[in-house]
């Protein structure tokens, strides 16, 4: 492992109240002395927040007054001496701090994922936990985030360790039979098939839990559609709690679909406001707008028909396509011309009366959208794997079990059985990183962000 000291920001570039940087490696105490003075090192206590004035090591120029915390090895994220700095979140300050620390001999900028890689190499976490760090950071919904936390806590690691131990016990028994094969003319294979099949079922259950990151990270799409001036844009603004979209009483104000992001309890969704869909287009531009509205509607995970409750009723074709029907402008229903939506309990669609002005029905709409787009999360003890690497290792393990079962049927040579079970064990150990190559590690950590 590289023995150099590394530095990188832990927070993204941009203006904020506070930013964070991390320094890790053997020269951390020397970095503290160079930035804050020798007295700071003399007074240093692990895990104690200190207020200091950071200066450039060469020029002595003041960079910022900030908090910093020292973590002494091995009690740190990486298992090395670590320094975390919390300057003001001005990008100029962060850049000056990085340049100042990098100017110290033996310190360089961290590579993507290098902190977590060092944590793995120093035994602070296994490979499944290291991979889950990226999942925790990039989870797009709450269920995915909760699963990432379960992986990070070592739940999968424990299951893999249990399986590997079972295979190890079988291997030990088989290898013992190999040692005494010359003395026993016919080794006893009774019970071996059931043992192999039990392990296969456990591995297969983990493999069947695989969910690709591409599908998990996809942000669901909800589309609002309906007649011109139905109140779609106003409804979007009300759901967001801000005037994001242009609203007008003139029909056809929205000419193109507009996409925003909305946070529900289950996670973030894409919410699209479409141009009004009328019975006939008023001009060529109107026809093109309606065509684009229908196209985006085809991609929707959730179709929400918005109906002006003070206007015309939806056509049967409209309501057939809808997952949810929202009767907007419910605050105007005192009008004699107002529609009276059918009883929701007698309708196949979900019907909600809402008012962008008073807020009526908005909480119910959000709950309904959340339930439709984010299914109930798994039980606390359940988890799924998202790593293609882990999936491949489990497939290798099952292939080894299948070869062993085949040998039992046609040629139960104890030496061959022992060899196959060794391969199964190695495949399982590869998941947690007990057995890993430099190429595998490089592939995993290259996808991490700098600073993690």
C-alpha positions in Angstrom: 0.0 0.0 0.0 1.2 3.5 -0.8 2.7 5.1 2.3 2.2 8.7 1.2 -0.1 11.0 3.1 -3.1 12.0 1.1 -5.5 15.0 1.2 -8.9 15.7 -0.5 -12.1 17.6 0.1 -15.0 15.5 1.6 -17.7 18.0 0.5 -18.5 19.1 -3.1 -17.2 22.4 -4.4 -19.6 25.2 -4.0 -20.5 27.9 -1.5 -21.7 26.6 1.9 -21.5 27.5 5.6 -18.9 24.8 6.3 -16.7 22.6 4.1 -14.7 19.5 5.1 -11.3 18.1 4.1 -9.5 14.9 5.1 -5.8 14.2 5.5 -4.7 10.6 6.1 -1.3 8.9 6.4 1.9 8.9 8.4 2.7 12.6 8.1 -0.6 13.9 9.6 1.1 15.3 12.8 3.7 17.0 10.6 0.8 18.6 8.6 -0.7 19.9 11.8 2.6 21.4 12.8 3.1 23.0 9.5 -0.4 24.5 9.3 -1.1 25.4 13.0 2.4 25.5 14.6 4.3 23.1 16.8 2.3 24.1 19.9 -0.8 22.7 18.3 0.9 19.3 18.1 2.0 19.4 21.7 -1.6 20.1 22.8 -3.1 17.5 20.4 -5.7 15.1 21.7 -7.4 12.5 19.6 -11.0 13.1 18.8 -11.1 16.5 20.3 -12.3 19.5 18.2 -9.7 22.3 18.1 -10.1 25.9 16.9 -7.0 27.1 15.1 -5.8 29.5 12.5 -4.5 27.7 9.4 -1.5 29.4 7.7 0.4 28.6 4.5 3.5 26.5 5.5 5.8 28.5 3.3 4.5 32.1 3.3 2.8 32.2 6.7 -0.3 33.8 5.1 -3.5 33.3 7.0 -5.9 31.0 5.1 -8.8 30.6 7.6 -9.8 30.2 11.2 -11.3 26.8 11.4 -12.1 23.6 13.5 -10.0 20.5 13.1 -10.1 17.0 14.6 -7.2 14.5 14.9 -7.9 10.8 14.8 -5.1 8.6 15.9 -4.5 5.2 14.2 -6.0 2.7 14.2 -9.1 4.5 15.5 -10.0 6.3 12.3 -11.9 5.7 9.0 -8.8 4.6 7.2 -7.0 3.0 10.1 -4.2 5.6 9.7 -3.5 8.9 11.5 -6.2 11.2 10.1 -6.9 14.9 10.2 -10.3 16.4 9.4 -10.6 20.1 8.8 -13.8 22.2 8.7 -13.1 25.6 7.2 -15.7 28.1 6.0 -17.4 26.9 2.8 -15.9 29.4 0.4 -14.4 27.5 -2.6 -11.4 29.9 -2.5 -10.6 28.9 1.1 -10.9 25.2 0.3 -8.6 25.6 -2.8 -6.0 27.5 -0.7 -6.1 24.9 2.0 -5.6 22.0 -0.5 -2.7 23.8 -2.2 -1.1 24.6 1.2 -1.3 21.0 2.5 -0.1 19.6 -0.8 2.9 21.9 -0.7 4.1 19.9 2.3 6.7 17.2 1.4 5.2 13.7 1.2 1.6 14.8 0.8 -0.4 14.4 -2.4 -4.0 14.6 -3.6 -6.0 11.5 -2.9 -7.2 9.3 -5.8 -10.9 8.4 -6.2 -11.9 6.0 -3.5 -8.4 5.9 -1.9 -9.6 6.6 1.6 -12.1 3.6 1.5 -9.4 1.5 -0.2 -7.0 2.2 2.7 -9.8 1.4 5.1 -10.2 -2.0 3.4 -6.5 -2.7 3.3 -6.1 -1.8 6.9 -8.9 -4.1 8.0 -11.4 -1.5 8.9 -14.0 -3.0 6.6 -14.3 -5.9 4.2 -14.9 -5.5 0.4 -18.7 -5.8 0.6 -18.8 -3.0 3.1 -16.4 -0.9 1.1 -18.6 -1.3 -2.0 -21.6 -0.3 0.0 -20.1 3.1 1.0 -20.7 4.2 -2.6 -24.3 2.9 -2.4 -24.9 4.9 0.8 -23.7 8.1 -1.0 -25.6 7.6 -4.2 -28.8 5.9 -3.1 -31.8 7.4 -5.0 -34.5 6.3 -2.7 -35.1 5.4 0.9 -35.3 1.6 0.4 -32.0 1.6 -1.5 -30.4 3.7 1.3 -31.7 1.4 4.1 -30.3 -1.6 2.2 -26.9 0.1 1.7 -26.8 0.8 5.5 -27.5 -2.9 6.1 -24.6 -3.9 3.8 -22.3 -1.4 5.4 -23.1 -2.7 8.9 -21.8 -6.1 7.7 -25.1 -8.1 7.4 -24.1 -9.6 4.1 -20.5 -10.2 5.3 -21.8 -12.3 8.2 -24.0 -14.4 5.8 -21.0 -15.0 3.5 -18.7 -15.8 6.4 -21.2 -18.4 7.7 -21.5 -20.0 4.2 -17.7 -20.0 3.8 -17.3 -21.7 7.2 -19.8 -24.4 6.2 -17.9 -25.0 3.0 -14.6 -25.0 5.0 -16.0 -27.8 7.3 -17.0 -29.9 4.3 -13.7 -29.3 2.7 -11.9 -30.4 5.9 -13.9 -33.6 6.0 -13.3 -34.3 2.3 -9.5 -33.6 2.6 -9.4 -35.9 5.6 -11.0 -38.6 3.4 -8.3 -37.8 0.7 -5.6 -38.5 3.3 -7.1 -41.9 4.2 -8.3 -42.7 0.7 -5.7 -45.5 0.3 -6.8 -47.1 3.6 -10.5 -47.0 2.8 -11.6 -48.9 -0.3 -15.0 -47.2 -0.5 -15.4 -43.8 1.2 -18.9 -43.1 2.7 -20.7 -40.5 0.7 -24.0 -40.7 2.4 -25.3 -37.3 3.4 -22.9 -35.4 1.1 -25.6 -34.6 -1.5 -27.9 -33.0 1.1 -25.1 -30.9 2.5 -24.1 -29.7 -1.0 -27.7 -28.9 -1.8 -28.3 -27.0 1.4 -25.3 -24.7 0.7 -26.5 -24.3 -2.9 -29.9 -23.1 -1.7 -28.4 -20.5 0.6 -26.1 -19.2 -2.1 -29.0 -19.2 -4.6 -31.1 -17.1 -2.2 -28.5 -14.4 -2.1 -28.0 -14.6 -5.9 -31.8 -14.2 -6.5 -31.7 -11.1 -4.3 -29.5 -9.3 -6.9 -30.9 -6.0 -8.2 -28.9 -4.0 -10.7 -27.8 -0.5 -9.7 -29.1 0.8 -13.0 -32.7 -0.1 -12.1 -32.4 0.8 -8.4 -30.9 4.3 -9.2 -33.5 5.1 -11.8 -35.6 8.0 -10.6 -39.4 7.3 -11.1 -41.3 9.5 -13.5 -44.7 11.0 -12.7 -46.6 12.9 -15.4 -49.4 15.4 -15.0 -51.7 15.7 -18.0 -55.1 17.0 -18.9 -57.0 19.7 -20.7 -55.5 23.2 -21.2 -55.9 25.4 -18.1 -56.8 22.4 -15.8 -54.4 23.7 -13.2 -51.4 21.4 -13.8 -48.7 24.0 -13.4 -50.3 25.5 -10.3 -50.5 22.0 -8.9 -46.8 21.5 -9.5 -45.9 24.8 -7.8 -48.1 23.8 -4.9 -46.4 20.4 -4.5 -43.0 22.0 -4.7 -44.0 24.8 -2.3 -42.6 27.5 -4.6 -43.5 29.3 -7.8 -41.3 27.3 -10.2 -43.5 27.2 -13.2 -45.2 30.1 -15.1 -48.9 30.1 -14.3 -51.6 32.0 -16.3 -55.4 31.9 -16.7 -54.8 31.9 -20.5 -55.1 28.3 -21.8 -52.0 27.0 -23.5 -49.4 28.8 -21.3 -47.4 25.6 -21.1 -46.2 24.8 -24.6 -43.6 22.2 -23.8 -43.3 19.6 -21.0 -41.4 20.9 -18.0 -39.6 18.5 -15.6 -38.9 19.2 -11.9 -37.6 17.1 -9.0 -39.9 16.4 -6.1 -38.9 14.7 -2.8 -41.4 12.3 -1.4 -41.0 10.2 1.8 -39.7 7.3 -0.3 -37.2 9.3 -2.3 -36.8 11.7 -5.2 -39.1 11.6 -8.3 -39.2 13.3 -11.7 -42.4 15.3 -11.9 -43.4 16.5 -15.4 -46.0 19.2 -16.3 -47.2 18.7 -19.8 -48.8 21.0 -22.3 -52.6 20.8 -22.3 -54.2 18.0 -24.4 -57.3 19.4 -26.1 -59.8 17.6 -28.3 -58.4 19.4 -31.3 -55.3 21.6 -31.9 -55.7 25.3 -32.5 -52.5 25.5 -34.7 -49.4 23.6 -35.7 -47.5 24.6 -32.6 -50.4 23.4 -30.4 -50.5 20.1 -32.3 -46.7 19.6 -31.7 -47.1 20.4 -28.0 -49.8 17.9 -27.6 -47.8 15.3 -29.5 -44.8 15.8 -27.1 -47.2 15.6 -24.1 -48.5 12.2 -25.3 -44.9 10.9 -25.9 -43.7 11.7 -22.4 -46.9 10.2 -21.0 -46.0 6.9 -22.6 -42.8 6.9 -20.5 -44.5 7.6 -17.2 -44.4 5.3 -14.3 -47.4 7.2 -12.9 -50.0 9.0 -14.9 -51.9 11.7 -13.1 -54.9 13.2 -14.9 -55.7 16.8 -13.7 -59.3 17.9 -14.2 -60.6 21.4 -13.5 -63.4 20.7 -11.1 -65.1 23.9 -12.3 -64.9 22.8 -15.9 -65.7 19.9 -18.1 -65.6 16.3 -17.0 -62.8 14.0 -18.3 -63.5 11.8 -21.3 -63.6 8.0 -20.8 -60.3 7.8 -22.8 -58.6 10.2 -20.4 -59.7 8.4 -17.3 -58.8 5.0 -18.7 -55.2 6.0 -19.0 -54.9 7.6 -15.6 -53.5 6.0 -12.4 -54.7 9.0 -10.4 -57.4 11.6 -11.2 -56.9 14.9 -9.4 -59.9 17.3 -9.4 -58.1 20.6 -9.1 -59.4 24.0 -8.0 -61.6 22.3 -5.4 -61.9 25.7 -3.6 -64.2 26.8 -6.5 -66.6 23.9 -6.2 -69.2 26.1 -4.6 -70.0 27.3 -8.1 -73.1 25.8 -9.7 -71.1 24.8 -12.7 -68.6 22.9 -10.6 -68.2 19.1 -11.2 -69.0 16.8 -8.4 -66.5 13.9 -8.6 -67.8 10.5 -8.3 -67.4 8.6 -5.0 -63.8 7.4 -4.9 -64.9 4.1 -3.5 -67.0 3.3 -6.5 -64.3 4.2 -9.0 -61.4 2.0 -10.4 -59.1 5.0 -10.4 -57.8 6.9 -7.3 -59.6 10.2 -7.1 -58.3 13.2 -5.1 -59.8 16.6 -4.8 -57.1 19.2 -4.5 -56.7 23.0 -4.3 -53.4 24.6 -5.2 -54.7 27.7 -3.4 -55.8 26.3 -0.1 -53.5 23.2 0.0 -56.5 20.8 0.2 -55.6 17.3 -0.9 -51.9 18.0 -1.5 -50.7 15.8 1.4 -53.1 13.0 0.3 -51.7 13.3 -3.3 -48.1 13.1 -2.1 -48.9 10.0 0.0 -50.7 8.3 -3.0 -47.8 9.1 -5.3 -45.3 7.8 -2.8 -47.2 4.5 -2.3 -47.5 4.0 -6.1 -43.8 4.8 -6.9 -42.0 3.4 -3.9 -43.2 0.0 -2.8 -43.1 -1.0 0.8 -39.6 -1.5 2.0 -38.3 -5.0 2.8 -38.2 -6.3 6.3 -35.4 -5.1 8.5 -33.4 -8.4 8.2 -33.8 -8.6 4.4 -31.2 -7.3 2.0 -30.3 -7.5 -1.6 -26.9 -7.3 -3.4 -26.2 -4.7 -6.1 -22.7 -5.5 -7.0 -22.1 -7.2 -10.4 -18.8 -8.5 -8.9 -20.5 -10.1 -5.9 -23.1 -11.6 -8.3 -20.4 -13.1 -10.4 -18.7 -14.6 -7.3 -22.0 -16.2 -6.2 -22.5 -17.6 -9.7 -19.0 -19.1 -9.6 -19.8 -20.7 -6.2 -23.0 -22.2 -7.5 -21.2 -23.6 -10.5 -18.7 -25.3 -8.2 -21.5 -26.8 -6.1 -23.2 -28.1 -9.3 -20.0 -29.7 -10.5 -19.6 -31.4 -7.1 -23.2 -32.7 -7.2 -22.5 -34.0 -10.7 -19.4 -35.8 -9.5 -21.4 -37.4 -6.7 -23.7 -39.0 -9.3 -21.3 -40.2 -11.8 -17.7 -40.3 -10.4 -17.5 -39.6 -6.6 -13.7 -39.3 -6.5 -13.0 -37.7 -3.1 -10.0 -35.8 -4.6 -12.1 -34.1 -7.2 -14.9 -33.3 -4.7 -12.3 -31.7 -2.3 -10.9 -29.6 -5.2 -14.4 -28.3 -6.2 -15.3 -27.3 -2.7 -12.0 -25.4 -2.4 -13.1 -23.4 -5.5 -16.5 -22.7 -3.9 -14.8 -21.5 -0.8 -12.5 -19.2 -2.7 -15.4 -17.8 -4.7 -17.2 -16.9 -1.4 -14.0 -15.4 0.1 -13.6 -13.3 -2.9 -16.9 -11.5 -2.1 -15.6 -10.1 1.2 -12.1 -9.6 -0.2 -10.3 -12.3 1.8 -9.0 -13.3 -1.7 -8.7 -10.4 -4.1 -6.4 -9.1 -6.9 -5.0 -5.7 -7.5 -7.1 -5.5 -10.7 -10.3 -6.1 -8.8 -9.5 -3.5 -6.2 -8.6 -1.0 -8.9 -11.9 -1.6 -10.7 -14.0 -1.2 -7.5 -12.4 2.0 -6.1 -11.9 3.8 -9.4 -15.6 4.5 -9.4 -15.6 6.3 -6.1 -15.6 10.0 -5.7 -12.4 11.8 -4.6 -12.6 12.3 -0.9 -14.2 8.9 -0.2 
